[in-house]
Every structure is written in C-alpha cells, then in structure tokens.
Amino acid sequence: MNFAFNSLHDFVMMGHHGVYVWSAWLVALLSMICLVMQSRDVRQRFFKTEQANSQLQKARSARLKHESFK
C-alpha cells in the first residue's frame, strides 16, 4: 500500500498547499457551525412567538366569550 504522504508534516503541508486546504476546511466548518446556531435561534424565536400568539388568542377568545354572556 502506498501512502500519499511520508509523514504527518507532509500531510499538514500538502505540498505547500496546506495553508489553503486547512483554511478552506476551517471556513467551511465555521460556516456550518454558524448556520446551525442561527437556525436554532430562529427556531426558538418562532416557537416563542407562536406560544405568545396562542396565549393571546386564548385570552381574546375568553374575553369575547365573557362579553357575549353579559
């Protein structure tokens, strides 16, 4: 079996392209992490808004029901 790199240093440097390769991996990884965090934040805000709207709708419904009995 032939390996493409003779040592760990050769693997990291990747024939003088290591800086580009590893920075591309870093940017991709950070982008995915930011996307996951932003998606979770949007999801949490959506559920909080929906819960508040549901409570508001229940309060309006109860108020209208109470006013209709008067």
PQR file of N, CA, C, O and H, with PARSE charges and radii, in Angstrom:
ATOM      1  N   MET A   1       0.845  -1.174   0.000 -0.4000 1.5000
ATOM      2  CA  MET A   1       0.000   0.000   0.000 -0.0000 2.0000
ATOM      3  C   MET A   1       0.888   1.235   0.000  0.5500 1.7000
ATOM      4  O   MET A   1       1.806   1.341   0.814 -0.5500 1.4000
ATOM      5  N   ASN A   2       0.626   2.152  -0.893 -0.4000 1.5000
ATOM      6  CA  ASN A   2       1.400   3.386  -0.976 -0.0000 2.0000
ATOM      7  C   ASN A   2       0.602   4.544  -0.404  0.5500 1.7000
ATOM      8  O   ASN A   2      -0.540   4.783  -0.799 -0.5500 1.4000
ATOM      9  H   ASN A   2      -0.120   2.066  -1.554  0.4000 1.0000
ATOM     10  N   PHE A   3       1.206   5.253   0.520 -0.4000 1.5000
ATOM     11  CA  PHE A   3       0.575   6.427   1.099 -0.0000 2.0000
ATOM     12  C   PHE A   3       0.973   7.661   0.300  0.5500 1.7000
ATOM     13  O   PHE A   3       2.061   7.706  -0.275 -0.5500 1.4000
ATOM     14  H   PHE A   3       2.133   5.059   0.841  0.4000 1.0000
ATOM     15  N   ALA A   4       0.110   8.650   0.263 -0.4000 1.5000
ATOM     16  CA  ALA A   4       0.397   9.869  -0.487 -0.0000 2.0000
ATOM     17  C   ALA A   4       1.397  10.759   0.243  0.5500 1.7000
ATOM     18  O   ALA A   4       2.083  11.571  -0.378 -0.5500 1.4000
ATOM     19  H   ALA A   4      -0.774   8.613   0.730  0.4000 1.0000
ATOM     20  N   PHE A   5       1.478  10.601   1.575 -0.4000 1.5000
ATOM     21  CA  PHE A   5       2.366  11.447   2.359 -0.0000 2.0000
ATOM     22  C   PHE A   5       3.284  10.572   3.189  0.5500 1.7000
ATOM     23  O   PHE A   5       2.865   9.531   3.696 -0.5500 1.4000
ATOM     24  H   PHE A   5       0.921   9.941   2.079  0.4000 1.0000
ATOM     25  N   ASN A   6       4.537  10.990   3.330 -0.4000 1.5000
ATOM     26  CA  ASN A   6       5.512  10.207   4.078 -0.0000 2.0000
ATOM     27  C   ASN A   6       5.482  10.471   5.577  0.5500 1.7000
ATOM     28  O   ASN A   6       5.925   9.635   6.364 -0.5500 1.4000
ATOM     29  H   ASN A   6       4.878  11.835   2.918  0.4000 1.0000
ATOM     30  N   SER A   7       4.962  11.627   5.976 -0.4000 1.5000
ATOM     31  CA  SER A   7       4.923  11.965   7.397 -0.0000 2.0000
ATOM     32  C   SER A   7       3.716  12.851   7.677  0.5500 1.7000
ATOM     33  O   SER A   7       3.040  13.328   6.766 -0.5500 1.4000
ATOM     34  H   SER A   7       4.602  12.307   5.337  0.4000 1.0000
ATOM     35  N   LEU A   8       3.473  13.051   8.951 -0.4000 1.5000
ATOM     36  CA  LEU A   8       2.368  13.923   9.365 -0.0000 2.0000
ATOM     37  C   LEU A   8       2.624  15.358   8.894  0.5500 1.7000
ATOM     38  O   LEU A   8       1.695  16.055   8.487 -0.5500 1.4000
ATOM     39  H   LEU A   8       4.022  12.664   9.691  0.4000 1.0000
ATOM     40  N   HIS A   9       3.871  15.793   8.949 -0.4000 1.5000
ATOM     41  CA  HIS A   9       4.222  17.135   8.488 -0.0000 2.0000
ATOM     42  C   HIS A   9       3.900  17.302   6.995  0.5500 1.7000
ATOM     43  O   HIS A   9       3.361  18.329   6.583 -0.5500 1.4000
ATOM     44  H   HIS A   9       4.626  15.227   9.279  0.4000 1.0000
ATOM     45  N   ASP A  10       4.232  16.292   6.198 -0.4000 1.5000
ATOM     46  CA  ASP A  10       3.903  16.348   4.766 -0.0000 2.0000
ATOM     47  C   ASP A  10       2.397  16.401   4.547  0.5500 1.7000
ATOM     48  O   ASP A  10       1.912  17.081   3.643 -0.5500 1.4000
ATOM     49  H   ASP A  10       4.670  15.458   6.533  0.4000 1.0000
ATOM     50  N   PHE A  11       1.659  15.667   5.393 -0.4000 1.5000
ATOM     51  CA  PHE A  11       0.200  15.692   5.289 -0.0000 2.0000
ATOM     52  C   PHE A  11      -0.349  17.081   5.597  0.5500 1.7000
ATOM     53  O   PHE A  11      -1.211  17.590   4.881 -0.5500 1.4000
ATOM     54  H   PHE A  11       2.054  15.114   6.127  0.4000 1.0000
ATOM     55  N   VAL A  12       0.156  17.688   6.664 -0.4000 1.5000
ATOM     56  CA  VAL A  12      -0.322  19.019   7.060 -0.0000 2.0000
ATOM     57  C   VAL A  12       0.055  20.055   6.006  0.5500 1.7000
ATOM     58  O   VAL A  12      -0.755  20.925   5.687 -0.5500 1.4000
ATOM     59  H   VAL A  12       0.857  17.275   7.246  0.4000 1.0000
ATOM     60  N   MET A  13       1.251  19.981   5.470 -0.4000 1.5000
ATOM     61  CA  MET A  13       1.710  20.965   4.486 -0.0000 2.0000
ATOM     62  C   MET A  13       1.117  20.732   3.097  0.5500 1.7000
ATOM     63  O   MET A  13       0.953  21.681   2.330 -0.5500 1.4000
ATOM     64  H   MET A  13       1.909  19.274   5.729  0.4000 1.0000
ATOM     65  N   MET A  14       0.799  19.494   2.770 -0.4000 1.5000
ATOM     66  CA  MET A  14       0.175  19.121   1.495 -0.0000 2.0000
ATOM     67  C   MET A  14       0.861  19.769   0.301  0.5500 1.7000
ATOM     68  O   MET A  14       0.213  20.398  -0.536 -0.5500 1.4000
ATOM     69  H   MET A  14       0.932  18.724   3.394  0.4000 1.0000
ATOM     70  N   GLY A  15       2.155  19.611   0.233 -0.4000 1.5000
ATOM     71  CA  GLY A  15       2.896  20.137  -0.908 -0.0000 2.0000
ATOM     72  C   GLY A  15       2.776  21.643  -1.039  0.5500 1.7000
ATOM     73  O   GLY A  15       2.579  22.154  -2.142 -0.5500 1.4000
ATOM     74  H   GLY A  15       2.681  19.100   0.912  0.4000 1.0000
ATOM     75  N   HIS A  16       2.890  22.351   0.053 -0.4000 1.5000
ATOM     76  CA  HIS A  16       2.804  23.818   0.119 -0.0000 2.0000
ATOM     77  C   HIS A  16       1.391  24.353  -0.142  0.5500 1.7000
ATOM     78  O   HIS A  16       1.213  25.561  -0.301 -0.5500 1.4000
ATOM     79  H   HIS A  16       3.050  21.936   0.949  0.4000 1.0000
ATOM     80  N   HIS A  17       0.406  23.489  -0.187 -0.4000 1.5000
ATOM     81  CA  HIS A  17      -0.987  23.923  -0.339 -0.0000 2.0000
ATOM     82  C   HIS A  17      -1.757  23.786   0.973  0.5500 1.7000
ATOM     83  O   HIS A  17      -2.962  24.033   1.014 -0.5500 1.4000
ATOM     84  H   HIS A  17       0.551  22.508  -0.058  0.4000 1.0000
ATOM     85  N   GLY A  18      -1.073  23.397   2.030 -0.4000 1.5000
ATOM     86  CA  GLY A  18      -1.710  23.145   3.312 -0.0000 2.0000
ATOM     87  C   GLY A  18      -2.434  24.348   3.882  0.5500 1.7000
ATOM     88  O   GLY A  18      -3.519  24.208   4.446 -0.5500 1.4000
ATOM     89  H   GLY A  18      -0.094  23.196   1.996  0.4000 1.0000
ATOM     90  N   VAL A  19      -1.850  25.528   3.744 -0.4000 1.5000
ATOM     91  CA  VAL A  19      -2.489  26.735   4.281 -0.0000 2.0000
ATOM     92  C   VAL A  19      -3.841  26.946   3.615  0.5500 1.7000
ATOM     93  O   VAL A  19      -4.824  27.243   4.292 -0.5500 1.4000
ATOM     94  H   VAL A  19      -0.968  25.642   3.286  0.4000 1.0000
ATOM     95  N   TYR A  20      -3.899  26.798   2.313 -0.4000 1.5000
ATOM     96  CA  TYR A  20      -5.149  26.965   1.584 -0.0000 2.0000
ATOM     97  C   TYR A  20      -6.150  25.870   1.959  0.5500 1.7000
ATOM     98  O   TYR A  20      -7.317  26.155   2.228 -0.5500 1.4000
ATOM     99  H   TYR A  20      -3.100  26.556   1.762  0.4000 1.0000
ATOM    100  N   VAL A  21      -5.691  24.631   1.976 -0.4000 1.5000
ATOM    101  CA  VAL A  21      -6.586  23.498   2.253 -0.0000 2.0000
ATOM    102  C   VAL A  21      -7.176  23.599   3.652  0.5500 1.7000
ATOM    103  O   VAL A  21      -8.390  23.485   3.821 -0.5500 1.4000
ATOM    104  H   VAL A  21      -4.743  24.399   1.758  0.4000 1.0000
ATOM    105  N   TRP A  22      -6.327  23.814   4.661 -0.4000 1.5000
ATOM    106  CA  TRP A  22      -6.816  23.843   6.038 -0.0000 2.0000
ATOM    107  C   TRP A  22      -7.636  25.098   6.319  0.5500 1.7000
ATOM    108  O   TRP A  22      -8.575  25.049   7.114 -0.5500 1.4000
ATOM    109  H   TRP A  22      -5.341  23.906   4.523  0.4000 1.0000
ATOM    110  N   SER A  23      -7.304  26.219   5.685 -0.4000 1.5000
ATOM    111  CA  SER A  23      -8.139  27.411   5.884 -0.0000 2.0000
ATOM    112  C   SER A  23      -9.506  27.212   5.223  0.5500 1.7000
ATOM    113  O   SER A  23     -10.512  27.700   5.739 -0.5500 1.4000
ATOM    114  H   SER A  23      -6.542  26.260   5.039  0.4000 1.0000
ATOM    115  N   ALA A  24      -9.557  26.509   4.098 -0.4000 1.5000
ATOM    116  CA  ALA A  24     -10.842  26.219   3.463 -0.0000 2.0000
ATOM    117  C   ALA A  24     -11.679  25.310   4.352  0.5500 1.7000
ATOM    118  O   ALA A  24     -12.886  25.516   4.485 -0.5500 1.4000
ATOM    119  H   ALA A  24      -8.740  26.113   3.679  0.4000 1.0000
ATOM    120  N   TRP A  25     -11.052  24.307   4.963 -0.4000 1.5000
ATOM    121  CA  TRP A  25     -11.772  23.434   5.892 -0.0000 2.0000
ATOM    122  C   TRP A  25     -12.278  24.233   7.095  0.5500 1.7000
ATOM    123  O   TRP A  25     -13.403  24.030   7.551 -0.5500 1.4000
ATOM    124  H   TRP A  25     -10.072  24.140   4.855  0.4000 1.0000
ATOM    125  N   LEU A  26     -11.449  25.134   7.603 -0.4000 1.5000
ATOM    126  CA  LEU A  26     -11.837  25.937   8.762 -0.0000 2.0000
ATOM    127  C   LEU A  26     -13.023  26.841   8.434  0.5500 1.7000
ATOM    128  O   LEU A  26     -13.970  26.937   9.215 -0.5500 1.4000
ATOM    129  H   LEU A  26     -10.534  25.299   7.232  0.4000 1.0000
ATOM    130  N   VAL A  27     -12.969  27.500   7.284 -0.4000 1.5000
ATOM    131  CA  VAL A  27     -14.075  28.377   6.877 -0.0000 2.0000
ATOM    132  C   VAL A  27     -15.357  27.565   6.701  0.5500 1.7000
ATOM    133  O   VAL A  27     -16.428  28.003   7.121 -0.5500 1.4000
ATOM    134  H   VAL A  27     -12.200  27.422   6.650  0.4000 1.0000
ATOM    135  N   ALA A  28     -15.259  26.403   6.093 -0.4000 1.5000
ATOM    136  CA  ALA A  28     -16.431  25.552   5.892 -0.0000 2.0000
ATOM    137  C   ALA A  28     -17.012  25.096   7.232  0.5500 1.7000
ATOM    138  O   ALA A  28     -18.226  25.134   7.432 -0.5500 1.4000
ATOM    139  H   ALA A  28     -14.388  26.047   5.752  0.4000 1.0000
ATOM    140  N   LEU A  29     -16.149  24.670   8.137 -0.4000 1.5000
ATOM    141  CA  LEU A  29     -16.605  24.211   9.449 -0.0000 2.0000
ATOM    142  C   LEU A  29     -17.255  25.347  10.241  0.5500 1.7000
ATOM    143  O   LEU A  29     -18.321  25.166  10.829 -0.5500 1.4000
ATOM    144  H   LEU A  29     -15.163  24.640   7.974  0.4000 1.0000
ATOM    145  N   LEU A  30     -16.617  26.505  10.256 -0.4000 1.5000
ATOM    146  CA  LEU A  30     -17.191  27.650  10.971 -0.0000 2.0000
ATOM    147  C   LEU A  30     -18.520  28.085  10.352  0.5500 1.7000
ATOM    148  O   LEU A  30     -19.441  28.475  11.070 -0.5500 1.4000
ATOM    149  H   LEU A  30     -15.751  26.652   9.779  0.4000 1.0000
ATOM    150  N   SER A  31     -18.620  28.019   9.041 -0.4000 1.5000
ATOM    151  CA  SER A  31     -19.872  28.366   8.368 -0.0000 2.0000
ATOM    152  C   SER A  31     -20.993  27.420   8.778  0.5500 1.7000
ATOM    153  O   SER A  31     -22.116  27.854   9.036 -0.5500 1.4000
ATOM    154  H   SER A  31     -17.872  27.702   8.458  0.4000 1.0000
ATOM    155  N   MET A  32     -20.688  26.132   8.837 -0.4000 1.5000
ATOM    156  CA  MET A  32     -21.714  25.156   9.242 -0.0000 2.0000
ATOM    157  C   MET A  32     -22.123  25.344  10.695  0.5500 1.7000
ATOM    158  O   MET A  32     -23.301  25.226  11.033 -0.5500 1.4000
ATOM    159  H   MET A  32     -19.776  25.780   8.628  0.4000 1.0000
ATOM    160  N   ILE A  33     -21.153  25.638  11.551 -0.4000 1.5000
ATOM    161  CA  ILE A  33     -21.476  25.875  12.962 -0.0000 2.0000
ATOM    162  C   ILE A  33     -22.356  27.105  13.101  0.5500 1.7000
ATOM    163  O   ILE A  33     -23.339  27.081  13.842 -0.5500 1.4000
ATOM    164  H   ILE A  33     -20.197  25.734  11.276  0.4000 1.0000
ATOM    165  N   CYS A  34     -22.019  28.174  12.400 -0.4000 1.5000
ATOM    166  CA  CYS A  34     -22.831  29.401  12.446 -0.0000 2.0000
ATOM    167  C   CYS A  34     -24.232  29.146  11.899  0.5500 1.7000
ATOM    168  O   CYS A  34     -25.207  29.665  12.443 -0.5500 1.4000
ATOM    169  H   CYS A  34     -21.221  28.193  11.798  0.4000 1.0000
ATOM    170  N   LEU A  35     -24.347  28.364  10.843 -0.4000 1.5000
ATOM    171  CA  LEU A  35     -25.642  28.055  10.270 -0.0000 2.0000
ATOM    172  C   LEU A  35     -26.509  27.276  11.253  0.5500 1.7000
ATOM    173  O   LEU A  35     -27.700  27.558  11.384 -0.5500 1.4000
ATOM    174  H   LEU A  35     -23.555  27.943  10.401  0.4000 1.0000
ATOM    175  N   VAL A  36     -25.933  26.312  11.937 -0.4000 1.5000
ATOM    176  CA  VAL A  36     -26.681  25.532  12.922 -0.0000 2.0000
ATOM    177  C   VAL A  36     -27.128  26.424  14.078  0.5500 1.7000
ATOM    178  O   VAL A  36     -28.273  26.344  14.524 -0.5500 1.4000
ATOM    179  H   VAL A  36     -24.965  26.082  11.831  0.4000 1.0000
ATOM    180  N   MET A  37     -26.224  27.270  14.558 -0.4000 1.5000
ATOM    181  CA  MET A  37     -26.576  28.152  15.674 -0.0000 2.0000
ATOM    182  C   MET A  37     -27.661  29.142  15.278  0.5500 1.7000
ATOM    183  O   MET A  37     -28.584  29.390  16.055 -0.5500 1.4000
ATOM    184  H   MET A  37     -25.294  27.335  14.196  0.4000 1.0000
ATOM    185  N   GLN A  38     -27.564  29.708  14.085 -0.4000 1.5000
ATOM    186  CA  GLN A  38     -28.559  30.660  13.620 -0.0000 2.0000
ATOM    187  C   GLN A  38     -29.906  29.974  13.418  0.5500 1.7000
ATOM    188  O   GLN A  38     -30.948  30.544  13.744 -0.5500 1.4000
ATOM    189  H   GLN A  38     -26.814  29.506  13.454  0.4000 1.0000
ATOM    190  N   SER A  39     -29.891  28.768  12.888 -0.4000 1.5000
ATOM    191  CA  SER A  39     -31.134  28.024  12.673 -0.0000 2.0000
ATOM    192  C   SER A  39     -31.814  27.704  13.996  0.5500 1.7000
ATOM    193  O   SER A  39     -33.037  27.798  14.110 -0.5500 1.4000
ATOM    194  H   SER A  39     -29.045  28.306  12.623  0.4000 1.0000
ATOM    195  N   ARG A  40     -31.023  27.327  14.996 -0.4000 1.5000
ATOM    196  CA  ARG A  40     -31.596  27.047  16.319 -0.0000 2.0000
ATOM    197  C   ARG A  40     -32.203  28.308  16.921  0.5500 1.7000
ATOM    198  O   ARG A  40     -33.265  28.253  17.540 -0.5500 1.4000
ATOM    199  H   ARG A  40     -30.030  27.251  14.903  0.4000 1.0000
ATOM    200  N   ASP A  41     -31.535  29.439  16.744 -0.4000 1.5000
ATOM    201  CA  ASP A  41     -32.042  30.701  17.271 -0.0000 2.0000
ATOM    202  C   ASP A  41     -33.364  31.084  16.601  0.5500 1.7000
ATOM    203  O   ASP A  41     -34.311  31.489  17.275 -0.5500 1.4000
ATOM    204  H   ASP A  41     -30.672  29.484  16.242  0.4000 1.0000
ATOM    205  N   VAL A  42     -33.421  30.955  15.291 -0.4000 1.5000
ATOM    206  CA  VAL A  42     -34.648  31.277  14.564 -0.0000 2.0000
ATOM    207  C   VAL A  42     -35.780  30.350  15.000  0.5500 1.7000
ATOM    208  O   VAL A  42     -36.914  30.794  15.178 -0.5500 1.4000
ATOM    209  H   VAL A  42     -32.651  30.627  14.744  0.4000 1.0000
ATOM    210  N   ARG A  43     -35.475  29.068  15.170 -0.4000 1.5000
ATOM    211  CA  ARG A  43     -36.488  28.088  15.590 -0.0000 2.0000
ATOM    212  C   ARG A  43     -37.025  28.442  16.981  0.5500 1.7000
ATOM    213  O   ARG A  43     -38.235  28.415  17.204 -0.5500 1.4000
ATOM    214  H   ARG A  43     -34.554  28.707  15.025  0.4000 1.0000
ATOM    215  N   GLN A  44     -36.128  28.773  17.911 -0.4000 1.5000
ATOM    216  CA  GLN A  44     -36.554  29.122  19.259 -0.0000 2.0000
ATOM    217  C   GLN A  44     -37.414  30.377  19.257  0.5500 1.7000
ATOM    218  O   GLN A  44     -38.428  30.433  19.953 -0.5500 1.4000
ATOM    219  H   GLN A  44     -35.145  28.795  17.729  0.4000 1.0000
ATOM    220  N   ARG A  45     -37.020  31.392  18.479 -0.4000 1.5000
ATOM    221  CA  ARG A  45     -37.819  32.618  18.405 -0.0000 2.0000
ATOM    222  C   ARG A  45     -39.187  32.337  17.788  0.5500 1.7000
ATOM    223  O   ARG A  45     -40.189  32.910  18.214 -0.5500 1.4000
ATOM    224  H   ARG A  45     -36.196  31.347  17.914  0.4000 1.0000
ATOM    225  N   PHE A  46     -39.234  31.457  16.784 -0.4000 1.5000
ATOM    226  CA  PHE A  46     -40.504  31.100  16.163 -0.0000 2.0000
ATOM    227  C   PHE A  46     -41.439  30.466  17.185  0.5500 1.7000
ATOM    228  O   PHE A  46     -42.602  30.855  17.280 -0.5500 1.4000
ATOM    229  H   PHE A  46     -38.419  30.991  16.437  0.4000 1.0000
ATOM    230  N   PHE A  47     -40.946  29.491  17.953 -0.4000 1.5000
ATOM    231  CA  PHE A  47     -41.798  28.823  18.926 -0.0000 2.0000
ATOM    232  C   PHE A  47     -42.237  29.770  20.039  0.5500 1.7000
ATOM    233  O   PHE A  47     -43.370  29.675  20.511 -0.5500 1.4000
ATOM    234  H   PHE A  47     -40.001  29.174  17.876  0.4000 1.0000
ATOM    235  N   LYS A  48     -41.367  30.678  20.464 -0.4000 1.5000
ATOM    236  CA  LYS A  48     -41.773  31.658  21.480 -0.0000 2.0000
ATOM    237  C   LYS A  48     -42.865  32.569  20.939  0.5500 1.7000
ATOM    238  O   LYS A  48     -43.829  32.870  21.643 -0.5500 1.4000
ATOM    239  H   LYS A  48     -40.447  30.756  20.081  0.4000 1.0000
ATOM    240  N   THR A  49     -42.720  33.008  19.696 -0.4000 1.5000
ATOM    241  CA  THR A  49     -43.726  33.870  19.082 -0.0000 2.0000
ATOM    242  C   THR A  49     -45.049  33.132  18.930  0.5500 1.7000
ATOM    243  O   THR A  49     -46.109  33.690  19.213 -0.5500 1.4000
ATOM    244  H   THR A  49     -41.937  32.764  19.125  0.4000 1.0000
ATOM    245  N   GLU A  50     -44.992  31.880  18.485 -0.4000 1.5000
ATOM    246  CA  GLU A  50     -46.213  31.093  18.329 -0.0000 2.0000
ATOM    247  C   GLU A  50     -46.889  30.841  19.666  0.5500 1.7000
ATOM    248  O   GLU A  50     -48.118  30.857  19.748 -0.5500 1.4000
ATOM    249  H   GLU A  50     -44.130  31.426  18.255  0.4000 1.0000
ATOM    250  N   GLN A  51     -46.112  30.608  20.710 -0.4000 1.5000
ATOM    251  CA  GLN A  51     -46.683  30.404  22.031 -0.0000 2.0000
ATOM    252  C   GLN A  51     -47.358  31.689  22.522  0.5500 1.7000
ATOM    253  O   GLN A  51     -48.450  31.639  23.087 -0.5500 1.4000
ATOM    254  H   GLN A  51     -45.114  30.594  20.643  0.4000 1.0000
ATOM    255  N   ALA A  52     -46.718  32.823  22.309 -0.4000 1.5000
ATOM    256  CA  ALA A  52     -47.302  34.098  22.717 -0.0000 2.0000
ATOM    257  C   ALA A  52     -48.579  34.374  21.924  0.5500 1.7000
ATOM    258  O   ALA A  52     -49.569  34.839  22.489 -0.5500 1.4000
ATOM    259  H   ALA A  52     -45.830  32.864  21.850  0.4000 1.0000
ATOM    260  N   ASN A  53     -48.563  34.092  20.621 -0.4000 1.5000
ATOM    261  CA  ASN A  53     -49.762  34.290  19.805 -0.0000 2.0000
ATOM    262  C   ASN A  53     -50.895  33.376  20.257  0.5500 1.7000
ATOM    263  O   ASN A  53     -52.057  33.783  20.273 -0.5500 1.4000
ATOM    264  H   ASN A  53     -47.759  33.715  20.162  0.4000 1.0000
ATOM    265  N   SER A  54     -50.561  32.147  20.622 -0.4000 1.5000
ATOM    266  CA  SER A  54     -51.573  31.201  21.092 -0.0000 2.0000
ATOM    267  C   SER A  54     -52.198  31.690  22.400  0.5500 1.7000
ATOM    268  O   SER A  54     -53.415  31.628  22.573 -0.5500 1.4000
ATOM    269  H   SER A  54     -49.617  31.816  20.609  0.4000 1.0000
ATOM    270  N   GLN A  55     -51.368  32.172  23.308 -0.4000 1.5000
ATOM    271  CA  GLN A  55     -51.889  32.690  24.573 -0.0000 2.0000
ATOM    272  C   GLN A  55     -52.743  33.924  24.341  0.5500 1.7000
ATOM    273  O   GLN A  55     -53.780  34.089  24.984 -0.5500 1.4000
ATOM    274  H   GLN A  55     -50.379  32.222  23.167  0.4000 1.0000
ATOM    275  N   LEU A  56     -52.326  34.785  23.436 -0.4000 1.5000
ATOM    276  CA  LEU A  56     -53.094  35.976  23.117 -0.0000 2.0000
ATOM    277  C   LEU A  56     -54.443  35.602  22.515  0.5500 1.7000
ATOM    278  O   LEU A  56     -55.468  36.194  22.853 -0.5500 1.4000
ATOM    279  H   LEU A  56     -51.484  34.651  22.914  0.4000 1.0000
ATOM    280  N   GLN A  57     -54.436  34.627  21.632 -0.4000 1.5000
ATOM    281  CA  GLN A  57     -55.682  34.181  21.011 -0.0000 2.0000
ATOM    282  C   GLN A  57     -56.622  33.575  22.055  0.5500 1.7000
ATOM    283  O   GLN A  57     -57.829  33.811  22.003 -0.5500 1.4000
ATOM    284  H   GLN A  57     -53.603  34.146  21.358  0.4000 1.0000
ATOM    285  N   LYS A  58     -56.092  32.803  22.992 -0.4000 1.5000
ATOM    286  CA  LYS A  58     -56.916  32.229  24.060 -0.0000 2.0000
ATOM    287  C   LYS A  58     -57.512  33.331  24.927  0.5500 1.7000
ATOM    288  O   LYS A  58     -58.679  33.259  25.314 -0.5500 1.4000
ATOM    289  H   LYS A  58     -55.112  32.611  23.034  0.4000 1.0000
ATOM    290  N   ALA A  59     -56.716  34.347  25.231 -0.4000 1.5000
ATOM    291  CA  ALA A  59     -57.207  35.451  26.055 -0.0000 2.0000
ATOM    292  C   ALA A  59     -58.303  36.214  25.320  0.5500 1.7000
ATOM    293  O   ALA A  59     -59.315  36.572  25.923 -0.5500 1.4000
ATOM    294  H   ALA A  59     -55.768  34.406  24.917  0.4000 1.0000
ATOM    295  N   ARG A  60     -58.117  36.467  24.031 -0.4000 1.5000
ATOM    296  CA  ARG A  60     -59.148  37.154  23.250 -0.0000 2.0000
ATOM    297  C   ARG A  60     -60.432  36.337  23.187  0.5500 1.7000
ATOM    298  O   ARG A  60     -61.534  36.869  23.319 -0.5500 1.4000
ATOM    299  H   ARG A  60     -57.295  36.176  23.541  0.4000 1.0000
ATOM    300  N   SER A  61     -60.266  35.033  22.982 -0.4000 1.5000
ATOM    301  CA  SER A  61     -61.421  34.151  22.903 -0.0000 2.0000
ATOM    302  C   SER A  61     -62.181  34.142  24.225  0.5500 1.7000
ATOM    303  O   SER A  61     -63.411  34.200  24.241 -0.5500 1.4000
ATOM    304  H   SER A  61     -59.371  34.600  22.875  0.4000 1.0000
ATOM    305  N   ALA A  62     -61.449  34.069  25.326 -0.4000 1.5000
ATOM    306  CA  ALA A  62     -62.091  34.067  26.647 -0.0000 2.0000
ATOM    307  C   ALA A  62     -62.790  35.394  26.903  0.5500 1.7000
ATOM    308  O   ALA A  62     -63.884  35.421  27.467 -0.5500 1.4000
ATOM    309  H   ALA A  62     -60.451  34.021  25.313  0.4000 1.0000
ATOM    310  N   ARG A  63     -62.161  36.510  26.488 -0.4000 1.5000
ATOM    311  CA  ARG A  63     -62.765  37.819  26.687 -0.0000 2.0000
ATOM    312  C   ARG A  63     -64.050  37.958  25.866  0.5500 1.7000
ATOM    313  O   ARG A  63     -65.055  38.464  26.364 -0.5500 1.4000
ATOM    314  H   ARG A  63     -61.273  36.489  26.029  0.4000 1.0000
ATOM    315  N   LEU A  64     -64.016  37.514  24.624 -0.4000 1.5000
ATOM    316  CA  LEU A  64     -65.210  37.583  23.783 -0.0000 2.0000
ATOM    317  C   LEU A  64     -66.318  36.696  24.324  0.5500 1.7000
ATOM    318  O   LEU A  64     -67.489  37.072  24.295 -0.5500 1.4000
ATOM    319  H   LEU A  64     -63.199  37.103  24.219  0.4000 1.0000
ATOM    320  N   LYS A  65     -65.956  35.534  24.812 -0.4000 1.5000
ATOM    321  CA  LYS A  65     -66.944  34.623  25.386 -0.0000 2.0000
ATOM    322  C   LYS A  65     -67.566  35.245  26.633  0.5500 1.7000
ATOM    323  O   LYS A  65     -68.776  35.158  26.846 -0.5500 1.4000
ATOM    324  H   LYS A  65     -65.004  35.228  24.836  0.4000 1.0000
ATOM    325  N   HIS A  66     -66.730  35.868  27.449 -0.4000 1.5000
ATOM    326  CA  HIS A  66     -67.222  36.513  28.670 -0.0000 2.0000
ATOM    327  C   HIS A  66     -68.129  37.702  28.323  0.5500 1.7000
ATOM    328  O   HIS A  66     -69.156  37.900  28.972 -0.5500 1.4000
ATOM    329  H   HIS A  66     -65.747  35.938  27.277  0.4000 1.0000
ATOM    330  N   GLU A  67     -67.764  38.487  27.316 -0.4000 1.5000
ATOM    331  CA  GLU A  67     -68.560  39.645  26.922 -0.0000 2.0000
ATOM    332  C   GLU A  67     -69.889  39.223  26.274  0.5500 1.7000
ATOM    333  O   GLU A  67     -70.876  39.953  26.362 -0.5500 1.4000
ATOM    334  H   GLU A  67     -66.930  38.327  26.789  0.4000 1.0000
ATOM    335  N   SER A  68     -69.916  38.081  25.642 -0.4000 1.5000
ATOM    336  CA  SER A  68     -71.156  37.635  24.996 -0.0000 2.0000
ATOM    337  C   SER A  68     -72.198  37.197  26.003  0.5500 1.7000
ATOM    338  O   SER A  68     -73.388  37.186  25.686 -0.5500 1.4000
ATOM    339  H   SER A  68     -69.114  37.488  25.570  0.4000 1.0000
ATOM    340  N   PHE A  69     -71.783  36.833  27.216 -0.4000 1.5000
ATOM    341  CA  PHE A  69     -72.738  36.421  28.258 -0.0000 2.0000
ATOM    342  C   PHE A  69     -73.338  37.613  28.984  0.5500 1.7000
ATOM    343  O   PHE A  69     -74.308  37.450  29.724 -0.5500 1.4000
ATOM    344  H   PHE A  69     -70.817  36.842  27.474  0.4000 1.0000
ATOM    345  N   LYS A  70     -72.796  38.791  28.797 -0.4000 1.5000
ATOM    346  CA  LYS A  70     -73.309  39.969  29.514 -0.0000 2.0000
ATOM    347  C   LYS A  70     -74.586  40.461  28.942  0.5500 1.7000
ATOM    348  O   LYS A  70     -75.144  41.442  29.431 -0.5500 1.4000
ATOM    349  H   LYS A  70     -72.008  38.924  28.196  0.4000 1.0000
TER
END
